[in-house]
């Protein structure tokens, strides 16, 4: 059961895909959290922070 090594190009593509997916998820989270904040307080959220 030897593991197959991936090429540098494949590793970079995989890393970039994960980075893009994270960015999209954070964008969706920010949008929904700002909408919820506005609904509860009536004010616009000035900042957004997520780890």
C-alpha positions in Angstrom: 0.0 0.0 0.0 2.4 2.6 -1.1 1.0 6.2 -1.4 1.1 7.8 -4.8 3.0 11.0 -4.9 1.4 14.0 -6.5 3.2 16.5 -8.7 4.0 20.0 -7.6 1.5 21.3 -10.2 -1.3 19.1 -8.8 -0.5 20.1 -5.3 -0.7 23.8 -6.2 -4.0 23.2 -8.0 -5.4 21.4 -5.0 -4.3 24.1 -2.6 -5.8 26.9 -4.8 -9.1 25.0 -5.0 -9.3 24.8 -1.3 -8.3 28.4 -0.9 -11.1 29.5 -3.3 -13.7 27.3 -1.6 -12.7 28.9 1.8 -13.0 32.4 0.3 -16.5 31.6 -1.1 -17.7 30.2 2.2 -16.4 33.2 4.2 -18.1 35.5 1.7 -21.4 33.7 2.2 -21.0 33.7 6.0 -20.2 37.4 6.1 -23.3 38.2 4.0 -25.6 36.1 6.2 -24.1 37.4 9.4 -24.5 41.0 8.3 -28.1 40.4 7.3 -28.9 38.8 10.7 -27.2 41.7 12.5 -29.2 44.3 10.6 -32.4 42.4 11.2 -31.7 42.3 15.0 -30.3 45.8 15.6 -31.5 47.8 12.6 -27.9 49.0 12.0 -25.3 48.1 9.4 -22.4 46.0 10.6 -19.1 47.8 10.2 -16.8 44.9 10.6 -16.7 41.1 10.2 -14.3 38.7 11.7 -14.0 35.0 11.4 -11.1 32.6 12.0 
